[in-house]
Amino acid sequence: MADRLSLVVYKSPTQRIIEIALVLAAGFGAAAFWQILLPKISSSYITVATLFLAYALITRLGTLWAARRGNDLVTENERSRRYLSEIGPMSAATPALNPMRRRARSR
């Protein structure tokens, strides 16, 4: 039962790219909307706040969406390994990018 609780959803690269695009669209949209409503006030604060809020909400909704679509449930270590393998061979050789290798050396 404890193993079941530690599983997380693995999101595909396409899903993560879509999430990034949605976050950026929300940030730019908020900046444009703010400039239309209040052109004399800087939109930088609202843009930064929107980016933080959109990142929190969209990644959470993306995780729920991925789970509903039946994406793989993996452990956190396996998810990190898969994400690092997407970077390429550099990730396996660089200890700073490979948490599994750091753990093996510390034991």
N, C-alpha and C positions, 0 to 999 in steps of 0.2 A: 504494500500500500504506500509506503514511503517513496518507493521508486516512481510510482505513478504520479505523485505530487510534484516531483522534480522535473517532469517532462515539459518541454517548451515546443512551440510551433516553429518549424523551419519554413521561412519564406523564400520563395525563389528570387533570383536576381531581378526578374521582370517585375514582380510585385514590389520589391524595394525601390526600383527606379520609378514606378508609378507613384509610390508614396512620396518620393522626393519631388517629383513634378507637381503633385497636388499641393504640397507644402509651399513650394515656390509660387505657384499660381495664387494661392491664398494670400501670401505676403505681398505680391505685386498688385493683386486685386484690391487689397485693403489700402495700399498706398495710393492707387489711382482713385479709389472711391473717396479717400480722405482729401485728396487734392481738389476734387469736385465740390465736396461739402464745405471745406474750410481751407481755401487756397493760401491764406496768409500765415497759416500755422504749419510748421515743419511736420512732415509725415514720417520722419525717421523713427520716432518713439512708437507710433502705432504699428509701423512695419515690423520692428523688432519684437514687439509684444505679440503681434499676429503670428510671426514665424515660430515663436516659442509655443504658443497655444496650438497652432496648427500641427506642429511636430508632435506634441503630446497626444492630441486627439486622433490625428490621422494614423499614426503608428499603432495606437491602441485599436482603432477600428480595423486597420489592416490585419492585425493579429487575429481579431475575432473573425474577420472575413476568411482568412487563410484556414483557420480551424474549421469553419463551417464548410469550406470547400474540400476538406479532407486531406490537407497537407500533412506531411510527416510530423509525428511527435517524436522528438529526440531529446537526449540529455543536453545540458548546456555545453558540456565539453564537446559533444559531437557537433552541435550547431556551430561552435567556434571553429572547429576543425574544418567543417564544410565551407564556412565563410572565408577562412584563410586559404583553402584550396582554390577558391575562385580567383584569388589574387595571382596565383601562379607559383612556379617553383621557388620564387624568391621567399615566399612565406615559410617554406619548410626549412630553408637554410638559415634564416634570420631568427635567432633566439628571441629577440624582442617582439617579433610578430607571432611566435609560436608558443602559446601557453603550455601545451602538452610537453614540449621539449624542456621548458623551464622546470616544470614539476618533476620530470624524470631526473634531471640533474640535481635537484635539491634533495632527493632521497638518498 
